[in-house]
Amino acid sequence: MDEVEYKLNTNNSVLIVNAIDKLISTIKSKFKPTERQRFVNENEELKFLREKCSSKEARVSLTACQGLLALVELGVLEIAHTMSTVVTLLPSAHNYSAIISTMAGLLILDLKARLVPGKQYKCQFTLKSPQHPFITVLEKNKGAEDDVMAQMHALCTHPDYIVSSNSLELLRPVFLWLTCNPQRDCGIRPWQLLLSLPQSTAQSSLLLACLSCQQIRTPALIERSYSAYCAVTEAAIYQRHRDHVMALLPMLARISTELVRHGRDPRSCYSLIERCFALDAPELRTVAGITLMLLAENLPDTSALYLHELFNLCLNIISKYEYPAICLNSFVALSLQWLHLPSYLTSSALKVASKILDTYQDNYKDDLRLNTPNLKANKTFQALLYTDGHLSIVFKLNQNWERMRDEPDKLKSWLDIIESVNSDIQLELVPYLLGMILEKRTESWYEEIVLKVLRIVVNLVSFKKEISVQLLPLLVYKIGKEKSPAVRLECLRALPLMARTKENVPTIVSVLNKLKANKGVPTSLLIMLYTSLAETQVRCFPYLQELLVEAGTARADELKWELDIAKAIAVRRICEIRYVKTLLHTS
């Protein structure tokens, strides 16, 4: 032992290897298979070898670890016991590289021992118990990540085909831990390693499993999730995997929405979506519509700084690809609020928005294509679809629309169900419902559908008054453009209810005053509208008062008794409101 100790202290690689080799020979000569358990625990040379695995001298620890691995190959030590021994060395280890390389060697031996001809290899390690040795290392020492990644790369590119072909299954828990652990940011390197490997069923399966665990609704993790999707999308674009690009586009649109909501810059995501559509692949028309509808959800929350890129992206999509009309309708409906209140800050963006509005107004055609079956057939999209609840809802809405758009009874039944559900659920459907309102259908039965949808959306204002900011420009647009008298009347009745948000009052008063000045509607209807406005926003009472006291306001074709009844109802409603408010105040 003295000679071995001397050689280990020489700092000479050849002598160090020679010393460890002598230890191995001695251990092997003393080993008796029948006394394995006692031998492993009591043999002095083996204890000495284990001790040297934790040596401060890198070459000594690395060579000693190789010695342990050699004893496993020689049948002296068992794989599982040796792996446990190596794990126990972690707290005292000075050279993590040596420990990790030994673990990699043991994993290879274990892999080969477990292979059964004709059966697929299944890794016995998991994220927790039994925990993968590499995960144990990473949890104990964050600085060991470089060494772990190096060994993972070595296993994935191992010259032995048996090892390399099963490496992804062997390392599956580690990849999941590195890419999905919310408490640790391991950057882009695991993704780069995974994407650098030849495409195979195992690679695609693991890639989708890692992507599926990305959390896009958590502010602290949105950037990390976006980086992951960005890396995968970049690779798909470079390799021209059109099916993957098609599947990733809706998810990128969802991520852009979350970036906007969490105050992050979405422009790089818009640029990536633009590059995806630049592939000019016919398959991408399948996702043009759903991507457009998802991007529309950015409009209520986006900063003016990012508005131009968003409008420009959507104009490019509708210029290049076919899309379902309802998807463009949803985008236009949510664009109207920006067009309704123009400013210097949004002037360039609104020029693009006007072109989108022109496309909606001039290029309408009936929907005949079925896009969702093609999207549903995409296995990558199906794997990602239910990783985000809202994406699955939007997909289902588009799927239902394709099934019901020409079936009035089914549409009415579906709307009856929507009318009865929780307001939070209705709120999530607003962009889609607004798209239904802007449908330019010529069938007589669709008028009833629009009226029903209008009532659902207008009722939501009492649940969340901020919806009125999105809805008011749409109502004004419909009043000016709609051909159906019943729909225009419904929009007029809804107009005063938008005064729940004070910022809407000037627009509402302006519209009503124009109707009054031009005598565009019966005075009795105007009184009803001003009464509703005063009920919604008490500071608007003077407008009603002015209308009630004005003489000769009625149109020539208006019956006096109708006007008198309208005035009486208005006075009664105001008295009732004031009485209730007085009771509330005194109580």
N, C-alpha and C positions, 0 to 999 in steps of 0.2 A: 504493500500500500504506500510505503514511503516513496518508492520509485515512481509510482503513478502520480502521487502528490507533487513530486519534484517536476515531472514532465508537464503537468498541468500549469505549473507556475512559471514555465520558461517563456511563455508568450510566443511560442513557435507552433504554427499550425500543424506541421507534420508530427511533432512530438506529442501535441495534444490529442491528435487523432490516434496515434499509437497507444497512448495511455488509456484512452476510452476503449480501444479495441482489446487491450489486455484485460480490462475490467469485464467486458462482455464475455471473453473466453473463460475467465475464471467463474463468472456467474453461471454460464452454460454448463461448465464441467461439474459444478456442485448441484445443479438442479435435478430433482427427482419428481417426475410427473405425479406420483402418488402422494407427495407431500407438498403440493403446490401452495396451498394456503399458508402453511407455517413458513415455508421457504420465502415467500413474498414478503411476509411481515418481519422475518428475523434475519435474513441474510445481510451481513455487514456490507459486502461489496455493492449490493443493490441499494441499500440505504445511502451509501456514499455517492452512488451514481445519481440518485434522486436529489441529493443535497447539491450536487454540482449543476443540476438543471437551473438552480436559482443563483448561480454565481454572478458576481458583478462583471466579470470578464465575459464579453459577448461571445468570443469564439469558444470558450469553455462551456458556457451554458448551451449554445447551439449544438455543439458536438455531443454533449451529454444527453440532450433531448433526442438527438439522432440515435444515440445508443439505446434509449428506452424503446424507440420505434423498432430498432433492429431486434431487440429481445422479443417483441411481439411477433415479428416475422419468423423468428426462430422457434416460436412456440413456447417460449419460457413464460411470457406474460400474456394475459388475456386482454382483448381489445377494450372491453367495457371497464375493467378494473384500471387499466392504464389511463384511459380517458379521465376517469374519476381522479386518479393520482395527479394528472397534469392540471386538472381544474383546481385541485387543492394547492397547487404551487403558485397560483395567480397572486395571492396577497403578498408573497415574499419575492416574486419574480422581479428581476432588474432588466431582463431582456424579453420583452413581450413577443418579439419577432420569433424567437426560438420556440416559445410555448405554442404560438399560433401555427407555426409550420409543422410542429409535431401533431397538433390537433388535426391539421389537414391530412397528414399522412395516415393517422388513425382512422379518419373518416373514409379515406380511400380503401383501407383494409376492411373496414366494416361494411362498406358498400359491396365490395366483391364477395364478402362472406355471406351476405344476405340475398344476393342475386339467385333467382330460381329460373331455370330455362323455361321460356314460354310465358312467364309472368312478368308484369310490369313492376319495376322497383318502386317502393313506397318508403319515403323517409320516416324513420321512427321518431325523429325529434320534432318538437313543436315550439311555439312561442314561449310557453310557460313550463309545462312538465310532461315528459322530460324535456328540459330546455336545451336548445341547440348550443353546443359549446361556444361557437362564435358569438352568440348573443350574450352568453355569460361573460365573455371577455369584454364585450362592448359596454355592458352595464357596469362592470367594475372599473373600466378605464376608457374614458372617451378618447384619449390620445392614441389608443390602439387601432383606431379606424383605418389608418393607412395600411397597416400590416394585414388587417382582416380583408380589406379590399384587394390587396395584392394576392393573397391566398385564394380568394374567390375567383379572381381573374385566372390564376394558374389552374384551378380546378376546371373552370369552364372551357379553357383552351388546352387542356391536358392532352399530350400526344397519344395516350391510351384511349381508344375510342369508347371503351366500356365506361371509363371515368367521365369523359367529356359529354357523352350522350345522356348520362344520368345526373350530370352535375346540377342542372336546374332543379330537379326534384330534391337532390341532396341539400341544396342551399335555399330551398323555397322559404322556410321560416325566416332565414336571415334577410332575404330580399324584402319580405313583408315587413319585418321589424324595421329595417332601414328606411323604407319608403313610406310607411304608414304610421309609425310611432308619433303621436301628436306632441309628445314631450321632448322630442329630439329632432333637430334639423340636420340631416346628413347631406344636404345639398343635392346636386344633380348627378353625382358620380355613380350611384347605383343604377340610375336610369340609363346613363351612358353605357355602362357595362352591359346591361340587359339588351339595349338596342343595338350594340355592336355585334351581338352573336347572330349566327345564321338563323333565318326565320324557320321556325318549326312549330309543331303543335304545342310542345312544352313551353317554348318561348312565348308564343301568343297567349297561352293560358295564364302564365305567370304575369305577363305584362298587363293583361286585363284585370287579374286579381289585385295587382298593386294599384292600378288606376281606380278600380272600384272603391277602394278604401280612402280615396282623397276627399277631404272635407272642404267643400267650397263655401259653406254658409258660416264658417267660423272666421271672424276677422283676423285672428292671429295666424290662421293657416291658409288663407286664401292665396297669398303670394306663392307659398310653397306648392299648393295644388296647381296653380296656374303654371309654374315652372315645369312641373311634371307633365301636364298636358301639352305644354309648348314643346318640350323635348320629343314627346311621342309624335306630335303632329309634324314637326320639322322632319323627322325621320320618314314619316309616311309620305310627305310631299316629295322628299328627295328620292325615295324609292318608287314614287308614283303608284302607291297602293291606294287606288281610288276607293275601294270599299272601306278602308280604314279612314280615309279623309272624309268620306260621306258620313260615317258614324260619329266622327269627332266634331263635326261642324256644329250640331245643335248643342253639344256640351260646351264648346267654346263660347257660343252665344250666351249660355247660362252663366258661365264664369264671368263674362264681361259685365253682366247685370250685377253680380255680386261685387265685382271690383268697384263699380259705380256706387253701389249702396254703401260700401265701406270706405268711400272717399279715396279710392286708389285711381291711378291713371289707367284707363282702359284702352288707350290708343294702340299699344303694342298688340293687344288682343285683336282689335279691329284689323290691324295690318296683317296679322296671321290669318284671320278669316278671309281677308281679301286675297291672300296668296293661295289659299285653298281653292277658292272659286276661280282663280286664274288658271287652274289646270285645264279648264275648258272641257271637262269630262261630261258626257251626256248624263251620267248617273247622278250628277250633282243637282239636277233639276228636282230630284226626289226630295232633297232637303232644303231647297231654296225657300219654300214657303214657311216651313216650321222655324227655320233660322230667322227669317224676317219677323215672324210673330214674336219670337223670343227677344230679338233686338229691340222691338217696339217697347218692351217693358223698361228699357233704359231711359226712355224719354222723360217720364215724370221726375226722375231723380238726378239726371245728368247735369253737370256743370256746363255753362255756356262755352267754356274752353274746349270741351270735347264734342260739342254738338255738330260741328262741320264734318268731322271725320265719320260720325255716326250716320248722318244724312247721306254723305257721299258713298259710304259703303253700301247702304241700302239702295241707292240709285243705281249703283253698278250691278247689284244682284238682280234687280228687276229689269235692267237693260239687257242682261246676258241670258237669263234663264226664265223659263215658264214658271208660274207660281199660282197657287190657288188664290182666287180673288179675295177670300175672307182674310187671308194673311196680310195682303196689302191694305185691306180695309182697316184692320187693327192698327197697322203702323200709321196710316193717315189719320185715324181717329185720335191717336195720342200725339200726333204732330200738330193738330189744330190749335192746341193750347199755346204752342210757341208762335205760330202764325198769327194767332189772335192778339198777342201782346209783343209786337216786334220791338227791337231795341238796337242801338248801335253795336252792342256787344255780339249780337246774333245776326247781323245783317248778311254776312257772307253765307252763313249756314242756312238762313231762310231762303236764299236764292235757290239753293239745292232742294230745300223742302218744297218750294213752289213747283219745281219740275216733277217731284214725286206726286204732288197733288194733281198736276195736269195729267200725268199718266193715269191716275185713278179716274179722273173725270172723262178722259178721251178714249182710253183703250180698254174699256170694259168688255169682257166676253164671258159667256157661261162656262162654268167649271165642268169639264168632262173627264179629266184624268183622275186616276186613283194613284196617289203617291204613297200612302201609308202601307199598303201591302208590300211594296218593294223595300221600304224602310224596315218593316217588320222582318223581312227575310234576311236582313243583314245581321249576321251573328254577333259582330262586334257591337253594333248599336244595341242589340237586345241585351248584351252583357252590361252595357253602361246605362240603359234606360232607367232602371229602377234604383240606381245609385243616388238619384236626385228626385225627390218627390214631385217638385214642380215640373220638371222635364217630362215625367211620366204623365202628369195631368194634361199638359199642353199636347203631347202626342195623342192621348186618348180623345181629347176634344177634336183634334183634326180627323182622327179616325171615325169618330161618331158623325162628324159633319159630312164626310164622304158617304157615309151610309144613309144619312137622313135628309140631306139637302133637298132632295126631290120628293120627300115623303111628308106631307103636311101633318098627318095624324101623329106620326112618330115625333116630329119636331115639337108639336104642341104638348104631347105627353112628357117629353123630355123637359120642356120648359116648366111644366107643372111641378116636376120633381125639383128642379133648380129653385123654383119659387119657394119651396117648402124647406129647403136646407138651411143650415146655419149661415149667418151673415158673413162669417170669416171665410167660409168656402166660396160664397158668392163673390166676395171681394177678390179672391184669387182668379176668378173667371172674367173679371171686368174687361181686359183687353179683347178677349174673344167675343164677349157680348156686344161690345162697341163695334166690333167688326161685323156682327150680324145686323146691327142697326144700319150700317153704311152699305149693306148689300143692295145692289141696284137691280133687283129681280123685277120682272114684269108680270109674274103670275099674280092674280088677284088674291089668292089665299095667303101670299107672303105678307100682305099688309097687316093681317092679324098677328103674325109672328113678330113683326117690328113693334107693334103696339105692346105686346106682352113683354118683350125684352126691355123696352123703354121703361115700363112700370117697375120691372125688377131692379134696373140700375138706379132709377130715381129714388126708389125706396131705400137704397143703400146710403143715400146722402144723410139720412137721419141716423144711421149707424156710424158713419165716418164722413164728416162734413168736407174733408179735403177732396173727396171724390168730385165734389161740385166744381172744382177748378178744372178738372179734366172734362167734365160733362157739359159745362156751359158752352164752350166753343162749338161742340158737336150739335147742341140744340139750336144755336144760332145758325149754324151751317144748314141744318135740316129745314129750319123755318124758311130760309132763303132759297133752297134748292129743291126741296121735296115737292113732288107733284100730287101726292095723295093728301086730300083735305083732312082726313082723319088723323094721319100721322102728324101733319103740321099743327093741328089743334092740340094733340097730345103733347107736342113739344112746347107749345105756347103755355099750356097748363103747368108744365114742369118748370118753366123758366123762373117764376118767382121763388120756387123752392130752393133754387141755387143761391139765394141770398143768405143762406146759413153761413157762408163765408163772406165777410164784409167786402173783400176785394172785388167780389162779383157784382156788387150793387150798381156801380156806375154803368156797366154794360147792360144790365137788365133794365134799368131806368131809361137808358138811351133807346133800347129796342121798343119799349112800351110807349115812350114819348113819340117815336116815329110813327107807330101804329095809330096813336091818337091824332097826330097832326095830319096824317094822310087819310084818316078815316078808313084804314085798311080792314078793320074788324068792327063788329057791332059794339056800341058803347056799353051795352050790358055785359058783354064778354070782357071788355077793358076793365069795367068796375070789378068784376070777379078776379081778374088778374092782379089789379092793384090791391084788392083786399087780401089776397093770398100773399102778396109781397109784404104788406103791413103786418100780417100775422107772423111771417117768417122773420122779418127785420123791423123792429118797432120804429126805428128812426125814419122809415119810409112812409109813415102815416101821413105826413103833409101832402105827399103826392096823391093819395087817395082822397084826402080832404079837398084838395084843389079840384079834382075831377068831379066830386059830388056836388060842389057848389056852383060849378060852371053852368051857365045857361046855354041852351041851344047847341049842346055838344052832340046830340043824337043825329044819326044819319036820317036822310029823308025817308028811307025805306024801313025805318025801325019803328016798331009799335011802342006807343007811350007806356002801355001797361007792363011791357017787358022791362023797360028802363026803370019804372017805379019799383017793380019787384026786385030788380038787381040792387037798387039803392037801399031798399029796406033790408035785404039780406046782409048787405055790407055793413050797415049801421048796427044791425043785431049782432053780427060776428065781432065787431070792434067792442061793443058794449060787453059781450060775454068774456072776451079776452081781458079787458080792463078789470072786470069784476073778479075774475079768477086771480089776476095778479094782485089785486087789492087784498083778497083773502089770504093769499100766500104771504104778502108783506106784513099783514097784521098778526098772523099766526107766528 
